[in-house]
Amino acid sequence: MKKTPKTSDALLILHRRFYQGRPDRLAMLEEARINDMVARQIRELRTQLGLTQRELGQRVGTTASVICRLENADYTGHSLSMLKRIAVALNKNLEVRFVDRLQTV
């Protein structure tokens, strides 16, 4: 068995302790990253245009509370149809891509 080199890198220590060799946890982490990325992009685009959540909701045909939920990194219910509606409301194109999985440490 190969000995793991010592490190003081906190992220590496956490990865080794909680994620390395645990595909179920790695999958959950990746899903959380994606949800966070989508939520941040919606919020950033909305604020760049100077829109409130209510104003974006009106453009999309929904309520401010739905926009608030979509901008929450813990929200897991993003649908492609809703993301398309948001893209149109923000005058953006929506791009969905399949990319190679990241190699973990």
Backbone bond lengths (Angstrom), bond angles and torsions (degrees), N, CA, C in turn:
res aa  C-N    CA-C-N  psi(-1)  N-CA   C-N-CA  omega(-1)  CA-C   N-CA-C  phi
1 M - - - 1.443 - - 1.524 109.10 -
2 K 1.316 115.58 132.46 1.451 122.78 -177.86 1.535 109.91 -77.83
3 K 1.328 117.27 131.34 1.456 121.23 179.64 1.528 109.84 -79.82
4 T 1.329 115.53 134.86 1.454 121.84 179.22 1.523 109.49 -79.28
5 P 1.331 117.02 128.18 1.467 118.77 179.45 1.524 111.27 -65.09
6 K 1.338 115.89 144.52 1.460 120.91 178.30 1.520 109.55 -70.04
7 T 1.330 114.32 151.02 1.459 120.60 179.46 1.519 109.51 -149.57
8 S 1.319 115.93 157.57 1.461 120.74 172.14 1.533 109.98 -111.83
9 D 1.329 117.24 6.98 1.463 123.32 178.53 1.533 108.54 -72.98
10 A 1.334 115.95 109.27 1.459 120.85 -175.08 1.531 112.73 -58.81
11 L 1.332 117.10 -41.63 1.463 119.69 -179.69 1.523 111.51 -64.57
12 L 1.303 116.26 -40.09 1.458 120.19 178.26 1.526 110.62 -66.01
13 I 1.311 116.58 -40.96 1.473 120.50 177.99 1.527 110.15 -61.55
14 L 1.338 116.91 -46.50 1.463 120.35 178.96 1.523 111.41 -63.01
15 H 1.325 116.03 -41.54 1.465 119.61 178.72 1.531 110.36 -60.03
16 R 1.320 116.28 -48.71 1.466 120.14 -179.50 1.526 111.50 -60.67
17 R 1.332 115.79 -42.47 1.458 120.41 -174.80 1.522 112.69 -72.63
18 F 1.324 117.70 -39.91 1.456 119.67 -170.41 1.529 115.94 -111.91
19 Y 1.338 118.08 -18.50 1.465 119.10 -172.93 1.520 115.36 -122.62
20 Q 1.298 118.84 -35.93 1.463 121.93 -175.19 1.526 110.48 -57.96
21 G 1.326 114.76 126.08 1.459 120.35 178.63 1.513 114.01 77.12
22 R 1.320 117.19 12.24 1.471 121.55 -179.83 1.529 109.10 -125.32
23 P 1.324 117.33 84.20 1.462 121.05 -175.09 1.527 113.61 -59.10
24 D 1.321 117.98 -32.32 1.465 119.99 179.20 1.523 110.66 -65.04
25 R 1.319 117.28 -41.46 1.464 121.06 178.76 1.532 110.94 -70.44
26 L 1.323 116.97 -37.53 1.465 120.27 177.44 1.525 110.53 -63.59
27 A 1.327 116.71 -38.86 1.466 120.78 178.20 1.523 110.63 -65.06
28 M 1.331 117.40 -41.41 1.461 121.10 177.76 1.530 110.91 -64.31
29 L 1.323 116.64 -39.69 1.458 121.15 178.78 1.528 110.56 -63.98
30 E 1.314 117.15 -42.73 1.463 121.10 179.64 1.528 110.65 -64.85
31 E 1.322 117.05 -40.57 1.465 120.12 177.48 1.529 110.41 -62.52
32 A 1.315 117.00 -41.52 1.465 120.80 178.40 1.525 110.97 -63.50
33 R 1.327 116.81 -39.53 1.470 120.33 177.67 1.524 111.51 -61.96
34 I 1.317 116.23 -42.96 1.465 121.11 -179.57 1.525 110.55 -65.27
35 N 1.341 116.71 -46.15 1.464 120.02 179.18 1.519 111.20 -60.41
36 D 1.321 116.42 -40.73 1.458 120.69 178.56 1.526 110.78 -64.37
37 M 1.313 116.74 -43.33 1.463 121.04 -178.97 1.532 111.04 -62.24
38 V 1.327 117.22 -44.29 1.468 121.06 -179.60 1.530 109.82 -64.38
39 A 1.322 116.61 -46.28 1.468 120.57 -179.10 1.529 111.02 -60.48
40 R 1.331 116.29 -44.20 1.468 119.86 -179.65 1.530 111.49 -64.59
41 Q 1.325 116.65 -41.28 1.458 118.94 -179.18 1.520 111.55 -64.08
42 I 1.320 117.13 -42.49 1.468 119.82 179.53 1.526 109.67 -60.91
43 R 1.321 115.93 -48.14 1.469 119.91 -178.51 1.533 111.22 -63.10
44 E 1.328 117.01 -45.35 1.468 120.09 -178.79 1.522 111.79 -62.48
45 L 1.317 117.15 -44.30 1.465 120.03 179.75 1.520 110.79 -65.04
46 R 1.328 116.55 -41.78 1.467 120.63 179.22 1.529 110.84 -61.62
47 T 1.326 116.69 -47.38 1.468 119.29 -177.57 1.531 111.67 -70.62
48 Q 1.322 118.10 -31.48 1.474 120.28 176.19 1.519 111.07 -61.22
49 L 1.325 116.12 -33.80 1.462 120.25 178.79 1.525 111.98 -86.36
50 G 1.331 116.56 -2.08 1.460 120.33 178.82 1.517 113.61 72.55
51 L 1.315 116.72 26.78 1.462 121.19 -178.73 1.524 111.17 -95.46
52 T 1.316 115.67 145.14 1.457 120.22 170.37 1.530 107.69 -84.06
53 Q 1.314 115.38 169.03 1.461 118.81 175.89 1.526 110.35 -62.60
54 R 1.308 116.74 -37.00 1.473 120.84 178.43 1.530 110.66 -63.26
55 E 1.334 116.41 -45.05 1.469 120.12 -179.36 1.524 111.46 -64.15
56 L 1.333 117.13 -42.25 1.466 118.82 176.95 1.520 110.37 -65.42
57 G 1.313 116.04 -40.32 1.462 119.84 177.57 1.517 111.88 -58.00
58 Q 1.335 116.99 -42.39 1.467 120.72 178.09 1.521 111.15 -63.15
59 R 1.323 116.55 -41.68 1.473 120.13 178.42 1.525 111.72 -63.80
60 V 1.324 115.82 -35.90 1.468 121.54 -177.08 1.524 111.22 -83.00
61 G 1.331 116.31 -23.69 1.461 120.70 -176.77 1.516 111.73 90.45
62 T 1.322 115.83 35.47 1.456 121.01 179.24 1.531 108.52 -143.04
63 T 1.307 116.94 -167.68 1.461 121.19 -176.64 1.526 111.66 -103.78
64 A 1.327 114.79 165.18 1.463 120.65 176.96 1.525 110.56 -62.19
65 S 1.327 117.74 -34.23 1.468 119.68 -178.96 1.530 111.57 -66.26
66 V 1.328 117.31 -32.39 1.470 120.04 176.09 1.527 109.61 -68.57
67 I 1.322 117.16 -42.93 1.466 120.56 177.86 1.520 109.69 -62.67
68 C 1.308 117.38 -42.22 1.464 121.90 177.20 1.528 110.36 -57.64
69 R 1.312 116.62 -44.40 1.473 121.28 179.26 1.529 110.62 -63.72
70 L 1.345 116.59 -41.81 1.464 120.62 -179.69 1.529 112.03 -66.23
71 E 1.323 116.75 -27.52 1.467 121.41 179.44 1.533 112.29 -86.79
72 N 1.315 117.03 2.06 1.463 122.01 178.98 1.529 108.56 -90.95
73 A 1.328 117.19 124.83 1.469 121.58 -177.78 1.520 112.51 -63.37
74 D 1.333 118.01 -20.80 1.467 121.22 -179.97 1.525 112.66 -84.77
75 Y 1.325 117.31 -7.56 1.462 120.82 -178.90 1.524 110.01 -73.13
76 T 1.324 116.64 132.65 1.470 120.50 -176.12 1.530 113.02 -116.18
77 G 1.330 117.86 7.54 1.458 119.66 -174.24 1.508 116.08 -102.88
78 H 1.329 118.31 27.10 1.466 119.47 179.73 1.523 109.89 -61.40
79 S 1.315 115.54 128.69 1.460 119.20 175.99 1.524 108.77 -111.11
80 L 1.299 115.33 150.20 1.453 120.20 179.51 1.525 110.92 -61.94
81 S 1.318 117.01 -38.49 1.470 119.08 -179.49 1.530 111.22 -65.57
82 M 1.332 118.15 -39.11 1.468 120.10 178.40 1.528 110.52 -68.67
83 L 1.332 116.84 -40.46 1.460 119.77 178.30 1.528 111.14 -62.93
84 K 1.337 117.29 -36.00 1.471 120.85 176.09 1.524 110.58 -64.24
85 R 1.327 117.02 -43.42 1.464 120.98 179.37 1.530 110.90 -62.60
86 I 1.323 116.45 -40.39 1.467 120.57 178.23 1.527 110.03 -65.34
87 A 1.328 116.72 -42.73 1.466 120.27 178.84 1.518 110.60 -58.72
88 V 1.302 117.82 -45.54 1.471 121.59 179.04 1.524 109.72 -61.85
89 A 1.324 117.13 -44.24 1.464 121.31 -178.99 1.523 112.11 -64.07
90 L 1.323 116.83 -28.63 1.467 122.05 179.68 1.521 112.48 -96.51
91 N 1.341 116.25 4.85 1.461 122.24 -178.71 1.528 111.59 58.70
92 K 1.311 114.92 45.38 1.465 122.64 179.63 1.515 109.61 -125.96
93 N 1.322 115.95 160.57 1.449 121.59 169.72 1.522 107.74 -95.41
94 L 1.311 116.59 145.63 1.460 121.57 176.35 1.516 107.70 -99.64
95 E 1.320 116.18 129.07 1.455 121.49 179.43 1.525 108.75 -120.72
96 V 1.320 115.80 125.69 1.465 121.43 176.31 1.515 106.33 -116.49
97 R 1.330 116.48 128.22 1.460 119.94 -177.05 1.515 110.21 -131.10
98 F 1.298 115.26 151.46 1.454 121.72 169.66 1.516 106.78 -102.79
99 V 1.311 116.34 127.17 1.462 121.47 -178.35 1.532 109.12 -127.87
100 D 1.319 115.23 160.15 1.448 119.56 177.22 1.514 110.07 -60.48
101 R 1.310 115.70 146.08 1.461 119.56 176.70 1.501 110.35 -67.66
102 L 1.312 115.74 145.57 1.458 120.75 176.83 1.511 108.97 -70.19
103 Q 1.294 115.36 140.52 1.453 120.14 174.18 1.518 108.20 -82.02
104 T 1.306 117.08 128.62 1.461 120.27 -179.32 1.512 109.50 -90.05
105 V 1.305 114.18 157.52 1.461 121.61 -176.89 1.506 111.31 -61.76
